Amino acid sequence: MIIENFMGGFDLVFRSNALTALFIGTLIGYVVGAIPGMTSSIALAVIIPFTFHMEPVPSIVLMVAIYMASEYSGAIPAILANAPGTPAAAPTAFDGYPMRVKGEAGKALTYSILGSGFGSLVGTILLVFTAVWIVKIAIIFGPPEYFALAVLGLSLVGVLSSGSFLKGFIGLLFGLLLATIGLDPISGNARFTITESLLSGIPLLPALIGLFALSEVFFMLETIRRKPPEMKETPKIAMSFDLFRGMKFHLVRSAVIGYVIGVVPGAGATIAALTSYAEAKRTAKDPETYGTGNPRGIVASETANNAAVSGAMAPLLTLGIPGSASTAIMIGGLMIQGIQPGPMLFVDNPTFPYAIFASLLVGLPVMLALGLFGIRLWVKVTLIPTGALATGITAICILGAYTNENGMYPVWVMIIAGIAGYLMRKVDIHPAPIVLALVLATMMETNFRRALMGNNGDPMIFLTSPISAVMLALAVLVAVAPTFRIIMNRLKKPKDTADA
Amino acid sequence: MTSPSQSEGEPQTGLPQADETHWKIGRGLAEVLTGLAFSAIAGYFLLLGKDLPDSNFNPTDPGTAAFPDTMAWALLACSIAILLFGIFRMFSSEKGEGISITEPLNVIGTILLTVLYAFSMPFVTYYVATIVWAPLVLLLSGIRSWKWIVSLTILTLLVAHFVFERVLSANLP
């Protein structure tokens, strides 16, 4: 069955425009990853309007390619200028930059690109098998389980807000409230529709563009006087698989760590890379060489962060739960295409998720080739002035929002979301919980009410269903864990000071 | 304070420069303002939620207002909590790092220009509005080379025409 679906997926990739989308997405991802300060979530928010007129498969392939390629190329400025292009490339700089200082930049880049490729390959293989396994469980879900799943997804707010849990929770509740504007999904009654345009709710796409892309433009404008990282030399790639001799176990371990952490919603590529790096150092015979230019450090970080990207696709495709800002935007993009990710996607339209798996495999050589042979171009990309970048992104944001409904209403929504996003980010309220809420609110409310109506209004149904009870318990754990960690750290600090 | 990107663990682009201008407010005051703003939003939803109809087809349905009401009450509780934290911080010795806007004139100028741009677009057409807006925003963004300004403005217009109008069938004003 898997092989049959895979063949269907490959067929869809080769027959549709998915290959072109893959190539363009990879190029955009490389550019985005190579520019410190730009993230895949900004690029995804900006690119969604371009997917309106695309078929669903090329559209998701484009988004996945951007997401993956940006993780590949984040290592380039990390190695050449000690300025990681993406957060997940930060541990790559620990050893990559010292290697560049020693005059081994080409070697360091080869380790990073080939390590990334290996991570993607192993991650994709693991994704296929775990996705099938998760779907087998999720297929029996009813309203109580779906409600619990939505609550579990929302509980990630503590992880996504990565600072004050209270502020993350405020963002989440604000997003949930915004999502109730429009028609009630059960009774059809209008809620909070002060104007007729609000009957269909807050338009998701302009809100996404504003919260992620336009608000980032305002942050970029704060740094226009700062000098970009210097990358004077353009290194030559030392293409050789011999470099990886004796690293087989190291590569596999890093990929598995990356994938497993990637699957955990909210953890993401950055935590995967840091954990893999720490584990490599902990188990090394020469831990003192880590941080001074040990290639194993680069391999540990890059293999893990790319495997984590495949891992993040598992909860997204099988459960419809975004585990990061980027995957939340990708779900938004899929919903605009009329596709609801989740277990039923594998039942109703199995070739679609398999086309994504196939594109991940087909994309691998494209990403490796662009990484290995396009290095001169990616170095040049970092020289684009911030002001030019900010103006260009604003122009595309406005055009993209306008295209949503061919009118000015979404443009105003986007501008308001952008200004609100900027101000909220200033007070440490990150937009990711808001987007998570906008994506999951309908699933949460609809299934909560359906579960109650199906059980004569008895709320105990959420605890008598074992799957629902486990997920709700997990949600409480996930939500409370960051706060618990902060309290523990605070309690520990005075003790450490006293010991010192 | 962390920048948005930093909250995802991202490094800053370049180092802060000595001649940068900053607008700063204390963290406590910022938290008080945040609490007030979100309390107002929650209150607004609670007020409008009063007029929402009950579910009229199934007595076991919690109703149209139940979900938004619960969220609004929770938001109000969290907003009051952050407000109280802010007041406590203002009068405590641990003030925390302030909230600052670097290069505020550039940021506010760009926001105002973008609002004016969106407002004027339906009246003067997209292309005329862009010819005025793009060079002004580029200047505010620190681009001084007229070659960059002219070429980026033309590029924006070309992308709008060929990609958005021709390919994506957008009917630009």
Chai-1 contact restraints between the chains, C-beta under 6 A:
chainA,res_idxA,chainB,res_idxB,connection_type,confidence,min_distance_angstrom,max_distance_angstrom,comment,restraint_id
A,P36,B,T13,contact,1.0,0.0,6.0,A-B,restraint_1
A,G37,B,T13,contact,1.0,0.0,6.0,A-B,restraint_2
A,H53,B,L168,contact,1.0,0.0,6.0,A-B,restraint_3
A,P84,B,P11,contact,1.0,0.0,6.0,A-B,restraint_4
A,P87,B,E8,contact,1.0,0.0,6.0,A-B,restraint_5
A,P87,B,G9,contact,1.0,0.0,6.0,A-B,restraint_6
A,P87,B,E10,contact,1.0,0.0,6.0,A-B,restraint_7
A,S162,B,S7,contact,1.0,0.0,6.0,A-B,restraint_8
A,G163,B,S7,contact,1.0,0.0,6.0,A-B,restraint_9
A,L166,B,C78,contact,1.0,0.0,6.0,A-B,restraint_10
A,F169,B,C78,contact,1.0,0.0,6.0,A-B,restraint_11
A,I170,B,F38,contact,1.0,0.0,6.0,A-B,restraint_12
A,I170,B,C78,contact,1.0,0.0,6.0,A-B,restraint_13
A,L173,B,M71,contact,1.0,0.0,6.0,A-B,restraint_14
A,L173,B,A74,contact,1.0,0.0,6.0,A-B,restraint_15
A,L173,B,L75,contact,1.0,0.0,6.0,A-B,restraint_16
A,L176,B,M71,contact,1.0,0.0,6.0,A-B,restraint_17
A,L177,B,F45,contact,1.0,0.0,6.0,A-B,restraint_18
A,L177,B,M71,contact,1.0,0.0,6.0,A-B,restraint_19
A,T180,B,P68,contact,1.0,0.0,6.0,A-B,restraint_20
A,D184,B,T64,contact,1.0,0.0,6.0,A-B,restraint_21
A,S187,B,S55,contact,1.0,0.0,6.0,A-B,restraint_22
A,S187,B,T64,contact,1.0,0.0,6.0,A-B,restraint_23
A,N189,B,P53,contact,1.0,0.0,6.0,A-B,restraint_24
A,N189,B,T64,contact,1.0,0.0,6.0,A-B,restraint_25
A,F192,B,L48,contact,1.0,0.0,6.0,A-B,restraint_26
A,F218,B,V107,contact,1.0,0.0,6.0,A-B,restraint_27
A,F219,B,S3,contact,1.0,0.0,6.0,A-B,restraint_28
A,L221,B,N106,contact,1.0,0.0,6.0,A-B,restraint_29
A,L221,B,V107,contact,1.0,0.0,6.0,A-B,restraint_30
A,L221,B,T110,contact,1.0,0.0,6.0,A-B,restraint_31
A,E222,B,T102,contact,1.0,0.0,6.0,A-B,restraint_32
A,E222,B,E103,contact,1.0,0.0,6.0,A-B,restraint_33
A,T223,B,T13,contact,1.0,0.0,6.0,A-B,restraint_34
A,I224,B,S141,contact,1.0,0.0,6.0,A-B,restraint_35
A,I224,B,G142,contact,1.0,0.0,6.0,A-B,restraint_36
A,R225,B,Q17,contact,1.0,0.0,6.0,A-B,restraint_37
A,R225,B,E20,contact,1.0,0.0,6.0,A-B,restraint_38
A,R226,B,G14,contact,1.0,0.0,6.0,A-B,restraint_39
A,R226,B,Q17,contact,1.0,0.0,6.0,A-B,restraint_40
A,K227,B,G14,contact,1.0,0.0,6.0,A-B,restraint_41
A,T270,B,G9,contact,1.0,0.0,6.0,A-B,restraint_42
A,G387,B,S141,contact,1.0,0.0,6.0,A-B,restraint_43
A,G387,B,G142,contact,1.0,0.0,6.0,A-B,restraint_44
A,G387,B,I143,contact,1.0,0.0,6.0,A-B,restraint_45
A,A388,B,I143,contact,1.0,0.0,6.0,A-B,restraint_46
A,A388,B,L152,contact,1.0,0.0,6.0,A-B,restraint_47
A,A390,B,S141,contact,1.0,0.0,6.0,A-B,restraint_48
A,T391,B,V137,contact,1.0,0.0,6.0,A-B,restraint_49
A,T391,B,L138,contact,1.0,0.0,6.0,A-B,restraint_50
A,T391,B,S141,contact,1.0,0.0,6.0,A-B,restraint_51
A,A395,B,T156,contact,1.0,0.0,6.0,A-B,restraint_52
A,L399,B,A160,contact,1.0,0.0,6.0,A-B,restraint_53
A,L399,B,F164,contact,1.0,0.0,6.0,A-B,restraint_54
A,T403,B,L168,contact,1.0,0.0,6.0,A-B,restraint_55
A,T403,B,A170,contact,1.0,0.0,6.0,A-B,restraint_56
A,N406,B,N171,contact,1.0,0.0,6.0,A-B,restraint_57
A,V411,B,A118,contact,1.0,0.0,6.0,A-B,restraint_58
A,I415,B,A118,contact,1.0,0.0,6.0,A-B,restraint_59
A,R425,B,P4,contact,1.0,0.0,6.0,A-B,restraint_60
A,K426,B,I99,contact,1.0,0.0,6.0,A-B,restraint_61
A,V427,B,A30,contact,1.0,0.0,6.0,A-B,restraint_62
A,V427,B,T34,contact,1.0,0.0,6.0,A-B,restraint_63
A,H430,B,S7,contact,1.0,0.0,6.0,A-B,restraint_64
A,E445,B,F67,contact,1.0,0.0,6.0,A-B,restraint_65
A,R449,B,D61,contact,1.0,0.0,6.0,A-B,restraint_66
A,L452,B,T60,contact,1.0,0.0,6.0,A-B,restraint_67
A,M453,B,N58,contact,1.0,0.0,6.0,A-B,restraint_68
A,M453,B,T60,contact,1.0,0.0,6.0,A-B,restraint_69
A,M453,B,D61,contact,1.0,0.0,6.0,A-B,restraint_70
A,N456,B,T60,contact,1.0,0.0,6.0,A-B,restraint_71
A,G457,B,T60,contact,1.0,0.0,6.0,A-B,restraint_72
